[in-house]
């Protein structure tokens, strides 16, 4: 079974350390793109994700 990652801004584990602001009921990433890429990359590396091929 393939594992999926929720890339939505409502995923606190993925976006931990990023600033997210709600405007008119919609979540917006306010962290700069360069910083967010680094933060999200570190968060993904820390997640328990199976890399086993089937």
C-alpha positions in Angstrom: 0.0 0.0 0.0 1.4 3.4 -1.0 1.8 6.0 1.7 0.6 9.5 1.1 1.4 12.8 2.7 -1.2 15.5 3.1 0.5 18.6 1.6 -2.3 20.9 2.7 -1.5 23.8 5.1 -3.7 22.0 7.6 -1.0 19.4 8.2 0.7 20.7 11.4 3.5 18.0 11.3 4.6 19.1 7.8 4.4 22.8 8.4 5.7 22.9 12.0 7.9 26.0 12.2 6.2 27.9 9.4 3.9 30.8 9.8 0.3 30.2 8.5 -2.3 32.9 8.6 -6.0 32.6 8.0 -7.5 35.3 5.8 -11.2 35.2 5.0 -11.3 31.6 6.2 -8.5 30.4 3.9 -5.0 29.4 5.2 -2.1 31.2 3.7 1.6 30.5 4.1 3.3 33.7 5.2 6.8 32.2 5.7 9.0 33.1 2.8 9.2 30.4 0.1 12.9 29.8 0.6 12.5 29.3 4.4 9.4 27.2 4.0 11.2 24.8 1.6 14.0 24.3 4.1 11.5 23.9 7.1 9.2 21.5 5.2 12.2 19.5 3.9 13.5 19.1 7.5 10.0 18.1 8.7 9.6 15.5 6.0 13.0 14.0 6.9 11.9 13.7 10.5 8.7 12.0 9.6 8.4 8.2 9.9 7.8 7.5 6.3 8.3 4.0 4.9 10.6 3.9 1.8 10.2 0.2 1.3 9.3 -0.7 -2.3 6.7 -3.3 -3.0 
